[in-house]
Amino acid sequence: EFMCDHVTMRAKDTMNLVQQGGKLSRETWGLLKDFDDATSRQLDAIELNG
């Protein structure tokens, strides 16, 4: 669980930096968004399965 939380925070930290700096390409932003969405779905599944 710690690892999932850590990965989620890293993804969100990265996305926040991108929003502040706006220096990554659209492709990179899209990959980060996809990763964040997938991580969120995985965490939701873990919570449902207890």
N, C-alpha and C positions, 0 to 999 in steps of 0.2 A: 504494500500500500504506500509506503514511504516513497518508493521509486516512482510510482505513478504520480504522486503529488509533486515530486521533484521535477519530473518531466513536464507536467502541466505548468508549473510555475515558470520553468525555463522558456516554454513556448510563449506564455503570456508576456514574460519580460521582453522577449525578442520582439513580439508584435508591438509592444509599447514603444520600444526603441525605434522601430520602423516608423510608427506614426509620428514620433517626435522629429526624426531626422528626414524621413521621406526619401531616403537615398537608395533603397533597394528596388530592383526591377519589378515589374508587375508579375513576372513569372515567379520570382522568389517570394513575393507577397502571397501569391496564390498557393504556393507550396506550404508556406507557414500556416495559412488559413486552413488548408486541407488537413495538415497535421494536427492543428488545434481542434478541429471538428472531430477527427478520428479519436483523439485522446479523450475528448469529452464523452463521446459515445462509449468508449471502453470503460471509463470511470463509472458511467451510468449503469452499465451492465454489471460491473463488479458490485456496486451498491445494491442492485436488485437481487443478486445472487447471495448477498450477505457474506 
